[in-house]
Amino acid sequence: MRLTSIALASVIAGAAALAHTGATGVVLERMEGMKAMGDAVQAVAPMMRGEREYDADALRRAAETIEAHSGNAMTDLFPEGSNGDPSEARDRIWTDWDSFVSLAEQLEVAARGLATAADNGLAHEQGGMSTGTMMGGSSMMGGPGNAMMGSGNGMMGGGMPDAMTAEDIGAMPADAAFAMTSQVCSACHTRFRAEDE
């Protein structure tokens, strides 16, 4: 499951890197913000896969980039009527605004927690619970579909629990906090980003 969250992060990063042909104004600005977050994820994903030496400072910088483009910084770039080609925003953003705002705020909290968790190192380095265990499967958090961060039927299917704080995430191993942040990105993309529909 650890590889699933990392693969998901790579897809998110790749999607954000798509060309912004014809975009101007607020649409271009938000596409650039999404690209910055995607680039930040892409920069640290190899560390999460164990392909590069772990660097807490690099992870903290990536988390700070994500935080800077989330919350109000994100929602302010989605004024009513700013959809349509070349925007990849679904109309659902404006018809389900409260859910969109909630996910933008969750991303801000997750990114802030990820910045703190950077000092914790990776789970396997601590001899603790792996990201795969955090992400689902048969773990202390429940079986398939009922896991905290399972496949969409659990608490994380639509983001993260409202009670989850940046401090909670900051106490996790860095790879678990990265998985949490990626899950929020994925939930938002699934609901609100049009992909060749």
PyMOL commands that set and color helices and strands:
alter all, ss='L'
color gray80, all
select helices_A, chain A and resi 2-16+25-48+56-68+72-75+92-95+97-120+123-126+131-135+155-158+166-170+174-192
alter helices_A, ss='H'
color red, helices_A
deselect
rebuild
show_as cartoon
